Amino acid sequence: MAYVTNKLGLPGISEESALRFTNKGVMRQLSDHVASDVLHPVKFVVVSNITEAEQAGAELNFPLFLKPVDSQS
């Protein structure tokens, strides 16, 4: 939606802001960078395939949560 409103010159949030609030991976990276000393976020890894997920599981230790990054999923 942000892309369309920006292309049409309508008021709205930027595409970058929309991505930050709809992609969990981007949001976590931002929160780690901006407020890690205040929020104490949980450990996370963004993976693209099962092999990366297995490697992340070995590094983070089980149990863990596996979630899609796209908030629309």
C-alpha positions in Angstrom: 0.0 0.0 0.0 2.8 2.4 0.8 4.3 1.9 -2.7 1.0 2.8 -4.3 0.3 5.9 -2.1 3.8 7.2 -2.7 3.5 6.6 -6.5 0.2 8.4 -6.6 1.4 11.3 -4.4 -1.1 10.5 -1.7 -0.3 11.0 2.0 0.9 7.9 3.9 3.9 6.2 5.4 7.1 5.5 3.4 7.8 2.1 1.9 10.8 1.8 4.3 8.5 2.4 7.3 6.0 -0.1 6.0 8.7 -2.7 5.7 10.0 -2.0 9.2 6.6 -2.7 10.6 5.5 -5.7 8.5 8.7 -7.7 8.3 9.7 -9.3 11.6 13.3 -9.8 10.6 13.8 -6.1 9.7 11.9 -5.0 12.9 14.1 -7.2 15.1 17.3 -5.9 13.5 16.1 -2.4 14.0 15.2 -2.9 17.6 18.5 -4.6 18.3 20.4 -1.7 16.8 18.3 1.1 18.3 17.5 0.0 21.8 19.4 -3.2 22.7 20.4 -1.8 26.1 16.8 -1.0 27.0 14.7 -3.7 25.4 17.0 -6.8 25.9 15.5 -8.5 22.9 15.6 -12.3 22.5 18.1 -13.9 20.2 17.0 -14.3 16.6 18.2 -15.4 13.2 16.6 -14.7 9.8 16.9 -17.8 7.6 16.0 -18.5 4.0 16.0 -22.3 3.9 15.9 -25.5 6.0 19.7 -25.8 6.1 20.0 -22.3 7.6 17.2 -23.1 10.0 19.0 -26.3 11.2 22.2 -24.3 11.7 20.4 -21.6 13.6 18.8 -24.2 15.8 22.1 -25.7 16.6 23.5 -22.2 17.5 20.5 -20.9 19.5 19.7 -24.2 21.2 16.3 -25.8 21.4 13.4 -25.2 22.0 12.9 -22.3 19.7 10.2 -20.7 17.6 10.2 -20.7 13.8 8.1 -17.9 12.4 7.6 -16.3 8.9 9.0 -12.8 8.8 6.2 -11.5 6.6 3.4 -10.3 8.9 0.9 -10.9 6.1 1.5 -14.7 6.4 
